[in-house]
């Protein structure tokens, strides 16, 4: 993960820490506040983990080889003659032009 993303994540975690501190001062040790503090601690641990041993990066969507281009041109209507319109709210019927 690039340093800018880690820095932004750390800043966001710092802001969350302040917000949770404000909630704790208002609501005390309520269970919801404890859960939020626990989630924040987990975010902090996961940030350290991803910083120390980053997972492999995924390729960009444009570089994927399993993408199949489907043209917008009109398809051959005869291929659909006699097909059922399942899921379209119609009962079985013959397709017409």
KOLDRENKOL-503530 format. One record per residue: residue number from 0; residue in one letter; x negated, z, y of N, C-alpha, C, O in turn. Coordinates in pm, whole numbers, plus 50000, padded with zeros to 5 digits. Atoms other than C-alpha are relative to their C-alpha. Layout:
// residues N
 num residu    nu    nw    nv   cau   caw   cav    cu    cw    cv    ou    ow    ov
 NUM      a     X     Z     Y     X     Z     Y     X     Z     Y     X     Z     Y
...
This chain:
// residues 97
 num residu    nu    nw    nv   cau   caw   cav    cu    cw    cv    ou    ow    ov
   0      x 49914 50000 49884 50000 50000 50000 49909 50000 50123 49819 50083 50133
   1      x 50084 50004 49880 49848 49904 50336 50007 50130 50079 50106 50203 50075
   2      x 50012 49876 49923 49735 50184 50564 50112 50016 50102 50157 50128 50127
   3      x 49894 49989 49900 50000 50102 50824 50130 50050 49937 50203 50128 49997
   4      x 49878 49954 50068 50280 50151 50570 49989 50148 49962 50087 50222 49972
   5      x 50021 49859 50035 50129 50482 50453 50013 50086 50125 50075 50192 50122
   6      x 49991 49924 49874 50092 50599 50814 50145 50013 50046 50188 50120 50089
   7      x 49859 49997 49960 50452 50507 50891 50080 50094 49909 50167 50168 49956
   8      x 49933 49911 50094 50569 50686 50577 49967 50145 50031 50056 50231 50029
   9      x 50040 49863 49967 50371 50997 50670 50068 50048 50129 50109 50164 50137
  10      x 49931 49963 49875 50519 50995 51023 50147 50030 49972 50203 50126 50026
  11      x 49859 49979 50034 50870 50965 50878 50018 50130 49924 50113 50204 49948
  12      x 49994 49873 50073 50803 51251 50637 49984 50116 50098 50050 50219 50083
  13      x 50017 49896 49898 50682 51457 50936 50128 50023 50079 50165 50137 50108
  14      x 49873 49988 49928 51006 51384 51122 50105 50069 49912 50181 50154 49959
  15      x 49907 49935 50092 51208 51481 50814 49969 50149 49987 50060 50231 49979
  16      x 50040 49861 50010 51007 51803 50788 50053 50080 50120 50100 50193 50105
  17      x 49947 49934 49880 51106 51890 51147 50151 50017 49991 50204 50123 50024
  18      x 49853 49994 50012 51473 51810 51082 50042 50106 49898 50135 50183 49922
  19      x 49966 49901 50103 51480 52018 50765 49967 50141 50049 50039 50235 50016
  20      x 50031 49870 49940 51309 52303 50951 50110 50045 50094 50147 50162 50095
  21      x 49890 49967 49910 51583 52288 51214 50125 50039 49921 50195 50133 49958
  22      x 49886 49965 50084 51849 52291 50940 49981 50138 49937 50075 50216 49927
  23      x 50028 49871 50061 51680 52588 50774 50019 50113 50101 50068 50221 50067
  24      x 49982 49895 49899 51678 52782 51102 50149 50019 50034 50189 50127 50075
  25      x 49857 49990 49971 52049 52707 51148 50081 50053 49882 50168 50138 49900
  26      x 49919 49967 50116 52180 52744 50792 49931 50094 49901 49990 50133 49800
  27      x 50071 49908 50087 51917 52966 50634 49961 49934 49869 49925 49816 49867
  28      x 50044 50046 50131 51840 52929 50265 50117 49945 49917 50129 49975 49798
  29      x 49885 50060 50070 52156 52735 50175 49949 49905 49892 49841 49847 49906
  30      x 50044 50083 50113 52139 52541 49849 49974 49855 50042 49880 49792 49994
  31      x 50019 50139 49955 52176 52204 50026 49868 49987 50077 49799 49886 50064
  32      x 50126 50003 49924 51885 52288 50258 49882 50011 49904 49780 49944 49923
  33      x 50106 49988 50101 51672 52394 49958 49980 49868 49927 49866 49828 49900
  34      x 50011 50130 50068 51751 52064 49785 49931 49897 50090 49847 49820 50043
  35      x 50065 50092 49907 51652 51870 50096 49850 50029 50009 49769 49936 50011
  36      x 50141 49962 49994 51326 52065 50118 49928 49958 49872 49813 49914 49877
  37      x 50058 50042 50127 51263 51994 49749 49980 49848 49998 49876 49799 49953
  38      x 50013 50146 49993 51329 51622 49803 49885 49960 50091 49811 49866 50061
  39      x 50108 50029 49907 51090 51624 50097 49865 50026 49934 49771 49947 49950
  40      x 50125 49970 50071 50820 51788 49886 49969 49890 49898 49854 49851 49881
  41      x 50018 50108 50097 50875 51522 49619 49951 49872 50070 49864 49803 50018
  42      x 50045 50116 49924 50837 51247 49882 49852 50013 50037 49776 49916 50029
  43      x 50139 49975 49964 50511 51404 49994 49909 49980 49879 49803 49918 49891
  44      x 50080 50015 50122 50379 51421 49636 49991 49853 49960 49883 49804 49925
  45      x 49999 50142 50037 50483 51061 49565 49916 49917 50097 49854 49819 50056
  46      x 50082 50070 49903 50314 50945 49886 49853 50015 49966 49777 49918 49973
  47      x 50139 49978 50040 49987 51102 49776 49969 49919 49875 49863 49858 49866
  48      x 50021 50076 50124 50027 50945 49430 49982 49851 50027 49890 49789 49973
  49      x 50007 50145 49975 50088 50595 49564 49878 49967 50085 49825 49856 50078
  50      x 50118 50022 49918 49803 50635 49810 49873 50005 49914 49781 49925 49934
  51      x 50119 49983 50083 49551 50749 49546 49991 49897 49889 49881 49851 49856
  52      x 50002 50104 50104 49652 50506 49272 50120 49910 50017 50223 49929 49952
  53      x 49887 50089 49974 49874 50228 49404 50037 49916 49878 49949 49871 49804
  54      x 49956 50086 50112 50084 50037 49149 49967 49854 50033 49942 49821 50149
  55      x 50028 50142 49973 50025 49662 49108 50108 49942 50091 50226 49976 50081
  56      x 49906 50064 49907 50184 49453 49379 50080 49892 49928 50030 49827 49836
  57      x 49917 50105 50057 50471 49223 49292 49979 49872 50081 49955 49879 50201
  58      x 50019 50125 49925 50440 48855 49383 50117 49976 50095 50228 50024 50072
  59      x 49894 50035 49905 50636 48723 49678 50106 49916 49931 50077 49844 49835
  60      x 49888 50072 50063 50976 48576 49593 49976 49850 49999 50018 49781 49906
  61      x 50022 50145 49995 50862 48228 49699 49898 49955 49896 49893 49836 49863
  62      x 50101 50036 50099 50578 48239 49443 50051 50013 49857 49977 49984 49763
  63      x 49947 49982 50135 50806 48312 49146 50021 49865 49935 50069 49771 49997
  64      x 49986 50126 50072 50805 48043 48881 50133 49989 49927 50167 49882 49876
  65      x 49875 50004 50075 51140 48137 48725 50120 49966 50088 50234 49975 50043
  66      x 49892 50038 49909 51345 48027 49028 50038 49855 49971 49952 49767 49966
  67      x 49951 50135 50029 51560 47724 48952 50079 49952 50121 50173 50019 50165
  68      x 49931 50058 49885 51673 47504 49240 50128 49933 49952 50127 49853 49859
  69      x 49871 50061 50030 52041 47410 49227 50044 49925 50125 50068 49987 50229
  70      x 49964 50078 49881 52132 47125 49462 50144 50025 50044 50229 50063 49964
  71      x 49866 49983 49944 52435 47145 49689 50088 49876 49982 50205 49878 50019
  72      x 49922 50123 50016 52546 46792 49598 50113 50021 49900 50108 50112 49817
  73      x 49884 49990 50086 52876 46737 49420 49962 49971 49855 49889 49875 49828
  74      x 50031 50018 50142 52855 46774 49042 50099 49904 49935 50201 49868 49994
  75      x 49914 50092 50076 53010 46546 48780 50124 50076 49955 50114 50165 49870
  76      x 49874 49932 50032 53376 46657 48756 50040 49983 49854 50110 50069 49799
  77      x 49958 50022 50138 53416 46508 48407 49938 50105 49907 49990 50128 49798
  78      x 50062 49895 50082 53185 46782 48273 50090 50122 49990 50076 50203 49898
  79      x 49913 49882 49997 53454 47036 48360 50141 49974 49949 50224 50065 49950
  80      x 49866 50030 50050 53758 46858 48216 50029 50083 49876 49949 50086 49783
  81      x 49960 49920 50114 53941 47090 47975 49943 50141 50000 49973 50220 49911
  82      x 50059 49866 49994 53742 47396 48079 50104 50100 50050 50195 50064 50125
  83      x 49907 49897 49955 53925 47724 48132 49948 50063 50129 49827 50072 50150
  84      x 50036 49936 49873 53929 47893 48471 49995 50151 49983 50070 50222 50049
  85      x 50006 49856 50026 53832 48237 48342 49953 50073 50125 49858 50032 50191
  86      x 50039 49917 49887 53814 48501 48610 50049 49950 50134 50022 50013 50236
  87      x 49952 50054 49874 53982 48286 48872 50149 50027 50021 50206 49984 50122
  88      x 49860 49967 49984 54334 48416 48816 50095 49896 49945 50216 49909 49962
  89      x 49915 50104 50057 54464 48105 48638 50012 50023 49850 49924 50081 49787
  90      x 49985 50002 50145 54601 48079 48287 49937 49872 49949 49906 49782 50026
  91      x 50057 50121 50058 54464 47821 48048 50086 49881 50042 50208 49881 50027
  92      x 49930 50121 49959 54555 47482 48182 49899 49887 50002 49778 49909 50011
  93      x 50086 50116 49991 54419 47132 48185 49949 49986 50143 50023 50005 50240
  94      x 50055 50027 49865 54189 47059 48474 50048 49861 50044 50056 49768 49964
  95      x 49957 50128 49946 54313 46782 48698 49908 49964 50115 49839 50048 50172
  96      x 50083 50046 49887 54140 46575 48958 50069 50024 50129 50015 49993 50235
